[in-house]
Amino acid sequence: MSNPLTQISWSPYVVGAAIGILSWFSFATADHPLGITSAFEDTAALAGKAAIPSLEETHPYYAEKAKEGDSPKIGWEWMLVVGVFAGAWLSAALSGDRTRMTVPPSWKTRFGASPVKRLAAAFVGGAVMMFGARLAQGCTSGHGISGALQLAVSSWLFVIVMFPAAIGMAFLLYGNKGTQHV
């Protein structure tokens, strides 16, 4: 049997079970669902407070956090963000599945070979996703994993809409021909 850490892909059943156990652990130890967008929200709030110290006394966001018995901080959710990046890097390094490609073939076919255009589109896409995650009061991990595990209707609705929306966006961006490279 080969070392699972060197495999390019893992069984979705094993990974799903591991994420479920991690979610249980999160609820048991922190009484909080898995999710990472709150870490970015807290970082923005801390940056705002550092730039304008009086902001905390006048802005409704801080008052709402205080009412919840919470305050913006770099906490365990940020460690989850760090873990996502570290885990992705470690997985790519151990499996040998890391490429230096900046412009994938499907993007090059549809939009050209410019790495600047590709990185700019990735940044804008990430910003739009973050805005959507905050608007929905949760990201794919928050709604798709933690919320669905709690049988939250809003999270199940999110999951039901998420997949057709992603597929529709892929067809909108790449059409039928561009998806063969994905």
Wavefront OBJ file of the C-alpha trace (Angstrom):
o trace
v 0.000 0.000 0.000
v 1.370 3.390 -0.963
v 1.759 6.326 1.377
v -1.490 8.353 1.194
v 0.460 11.600 1.696
v 2.194 11.082 -1.652
v -1.000 10.350 -3.619
v -2.255 13.009 -6.031
v -5.889 12.438 -5.038
v -7.647 10.821 -2.113
v -10.929 9.015 -1.801
v -13.734 11.563 -1.483
v -15.363 9.267 1.093
v -12.306 9.265 3.336
v -11.851 13.024 2.977
v -15.554 13.638 3.606
v -15.442 11.533 6.766
v -12.306 13.356 7.943
v -13.948 16.747 7.363
v -17.002 15.545 9.288
v -14.808 14.496 12.218
v -12.973 17.835 12.073
v -16.322 19.612 12.165
v -17.423 17.588 15.209
v -14.107 18.453 16.870
v -14.678 22.135 16.072
v -18.117 22.083 17.697
v -16.912 20.057 20.692
v -13.869 22.187 21.484
v -14.740 25.685 20.262
v -18.546 25.531 20.070
v -18.171 27.066 16.639
v -18.690 25.827 13.075
v -15.896 25.512 10.528
v -15.491 28.507 8.253
v -12.793 30.917 7.202
v -14.429 34.100 5.910
v -14.882 35.432 9.445
v -11.095 35.479 9.759
v -10.889 37.908 6.846
v -13.731 39.991 8.283
v -11.931 40.205 11.634
v -8.674 41.149 9.895
v -10.391 43.992 8.036
v -11.964 45.172 11.299
v -8.597 45.082 13.081
v -6.959 47.001 10.222
v -9.729 49.606 10.371
v -9.304 49.941 14.125
v -5.524 50.289 13.744
v -5.908 52.983 11.089
v -8.702 54.871 12.867
v -8.737 54.004 16.602
v -11.976 55.928 17.244
v -13.758 53.725 14.703
v -14.448 51.103 17.361
v -16.519 53.580 19.381
v -18.671 54.780 16.470
v -19.044 51.950 13.963
v -22.053 49.612 14.360
v -19.985 46.531 13.437
v -17.951 46.756 16.651
v -21.071 47.369 18.735
v -22.706 44.271 17.248
v -19.603 42.159 17.940
v -19.514 43.453 21.546
v -23.216 42.567 21.955
v -22.372 39.014 20.885
v -19.596 38.932 23.515
v -17.013 38.837 20.770
v -14.429 41.167 19.347
v -12.367 41.046 16.162
v -9.246 38.948 16.714
v -6.681 36.724 15.089
v -7.964 33.415 16.447
v -8.308 29.757 15.564
v -10.177 30.583 12.337
v -7.047 32.326 11.092
v -5.080 29.231 11.977
v -7.523 27.313 9.764
v -6.716 29.744 6.921
v -2.993 29.197 7.506
v -3.628 25.443 7.638
v -5.429 25.493 4.281
v -2.450 27.174 2.610
v 0.134 25.053 4.445
v -1.796 21.857 3.768
v -2.181 22.654 0.066
v 1.532 23.412 -0.228
v 2.510 20.265 1.687
v 0.164 18.105 -0.382
v 1.528 19.491 -3.651
v 5.117 19.047 -2.463
v 4.645 15.473 -1.241
v 2.576 14.294 -4.212
v 4.699 16.049 -6.835
v 1.520 17.575 -8.257
v 2.776 21.167 -8.264
v 3.068 23.033 -11.517
v 4.516 26.452 -12.245
v 1.737 27.080 -14.756
v 0.167 30.506 -14.296
v -2.159 30.317 -17.282
v -4.024 27.002 -17.641
v -4.736 25.721 -21.182
v -8.499 26.307 -20.847
v -7.906 29.958 -19.918
v -5.294 30.425 -22.680
v -7.700 29.029 -25.297
v -10.506 31.360 -24.278
v -8.778 34.547 -23.054
v -5.158 34.440 -24.227
v -1.787 33.745 -22.627
v -1.390 36.927 -20.522
v -0.440 35.985 -16.935
v -1.345 39.507 -15.774
v -4.883 39.177 -17.155
v -5.218 35.703 -15.582
v -3.984 36.819 -12.147
v -6.129 39.983 -12.259
v -9.214 37.895 -13.094
v -8.359 35.466 -10.279
v -8.036 38.367 -7.822
v -11.335 39.947 -8.920
v -13.043 36.544 -8.811
v -11.739 35.965 -5.286
v -12.958 39.399 -4.184
v -16.427 38.735 -5.632
v -16.527 35.335 -3.913
v -15.538 36.908 -0.585
v -18.232 39.565 -0.966
v -20.778 36.841 -1.735
v -19.642 34.766 1.230
v -20.073 37.683 3.599
v -23.423 38.585 2.028
v -24.573 34.963 2.525
v -23.139 35.053 6.066
v -20.899 32.098 5.322
v -18.651 30.504 2.753
v -18.736 27.081 1.131
v -17.121 25.523 4.191
v -19.374 27.412 6.575
v -22.605 26.615 4.744
v -21.654 23.525 2.770
v -20.049 21.670 5.641
v -20.991 23.081 9.032
v -24.416 24.422 8.139
v -25.417 21.308 6.216
v -24.270 19.132 9.145
v -26.536 21.175 11.414
v -29.415 20.708 8.933
v -29.750 24.489 8.500
v -32.289 25.207 5.753
v -30.281 28.228 4.551
v -27.187 26.054 4.156
v -29.007 23.330 2.258
v -30.470 25.985 -0.038
v -26.951 27.386 -0.509
v -25.578 23.955 -1.467
v -28.462 23.279 -3.866
v -27.837 26.611 -5.633
v -24.009 26.500 -5.437
v -23.415 23.597 -7.816
v -25.656 24.723 -10.710
v -24.295 28.275 -10.328
v -20.687 27.038 -10.535
v -21.445 24.832 -13.539
v -23.297 27.698 -15.227
v -20.378 30.058 -14.627
v -17.922 27.522 -16.067
v -20.014 27.219 -19.230
v -20.422 30.999 -19.403
v -16.656 31.522 -19.157
v -15.419 28.596 -21.226
v -18.360 27.280 -23.263
v -18.409 23.605 -24.233
v -14.976 23.584 -25.848
v -12.969 25.072 -22.962
v -14.143 22.516 -20.416
v -12.202 19.682 -22.078
v -8.964 21.046 -20.533
v -10.349 21.380 -17.027
l 1 2 3 4 5 6 7 8 9 10 11 12 13 14 15 16 17 18 19 20 21 22 23 24 25 26 27 28 29 30 31 32 33 34 35 36 37 38 39 40 41 42 43 44 45 46 47 48 49 50 51 52 53 54 55 56 57 58 59 60 61 62 63 64 65 66 67 68 69 70 71 72 73 74 75 76 77 78 79 80 81 82 83 84 85 86 87 88 89 90 91 92 93 94 95 96 97 98 99 100 101 102 103 104 105 106 107 108 109 110 111 112 113 114 115 116 117 118 119 120 121 122 123 124 125 126 127 128 129 130 131 132 133 134 135 136 137 138 139 140 141 142 143 144 145 146 147 148 149 150 151 152 153 154 155 156 157 158 159 160 161 162 163 164 165 166 167 168 169 170 171 172 173 174 175 176 177 178 179 180 181 182
